[in-house]
Amino acid sequence: MTNEVFFVNEKFSPFMEAYHYARQLLEIPESEYGYLEDDLVSLTWENGKTYLQ
């Protein structure tokens, strides 16, 4: 069984850096829909909706 990560959200920059580093070190492909280094609330704003599209 594999677990695929489609989208990553992390507000705290050092955690996001560690996440990228770990995936690279373990040779795990990037998430399909990218990363967001912000609060999830920002996705409810108009520019957030455009970002998700």
WOBELJO-V379285 format. One record per residue. N is the residue number from 1. RES is the residue in one letter. PSI is psi in whole degrees, -180 to 180 (999 if undefined). NEAR is the number of other C-alpha atoms within 10 Angstrom. D_FIRST is the distance of its C-alpha to the first C-alpha in Angstrom with 2 decimals. Layout:
BEGIN
N_RES_PSI_NEAR_D_FIRST ; N_RES_PSI_NEAR_D_FIRST
END
This chain:
BEGIN
1_M_131_3_0.00 ; 2_T_149_4_3.78 ; 3_N_116_5_6.77 ; 4_E_139_11_9.78 ; 5_V_121_13_13.22 ; 6_F_-30_11_15.84 ; 7_F_140_12_18.87 ; 8_V_133_15_20.11 ; 9_N_130_13_23.21 ; 10_E_129_16_25.17 ; 11_K_-28_12_28.89 ; 12_F_111_11_29.69 ; 13_S_-46_11_30.08 ; 14_P_-33_10_29.48 ; 15_F_-40_12_26.03 ; 16_M_-41_17_25.18 ; 17_E_-43_11_26.57 ; 18_A_-39_11_24.53 ; 19_Y_-48_14_21.30 ; 20_H_-44_14_22.31 ; 21_Y_-45_12_23.31 ; 22_A_-42_12_20.12 ; 23_R_-40_13_18.00 ; 24_Q_-45_12_20.68 ; 25_L_-39_9_20.88 ; 26_L_2_8_17.20 ; 27_E_44_9_17.44 ; 28_I_131_12_14.93 ; 29_P_157_10_16.28 ; 30_E_157_16_18.34 ; 31_S_148_13_17.28 ; 32_E_-40_11_18.11 ; 33_Y_15_11_20.92 ; 34_G_-159_12_22.25 ; 35_Y_150_15_23.53 ; 36_L_120_16_26.23 ; 37_E_75_13_28.29 ; 38_D_176_13_30.23 ; 39_D_138_11_30.41 ; 40_L_-25_13_28.34 ; 41_V_-32_8_31.71 ; 42_S_-22_12_32.74 ; 43_L_-15_15_30.36 ; 44_T_-14_11_32.61 ; 45_W_165_11_35.62 ; 46_E_-44_9_36.69 ; 47_N_-28_11_35.62 ; 48_G_-39_13_32.16 ; 49_K_-39_11_31.83 ; 50_T_-41_10_32.90 ; 51_Y_-43_10_30.39 ; 52_L_-31_10_27.49 ; 53_Q_999_6_28.88
END
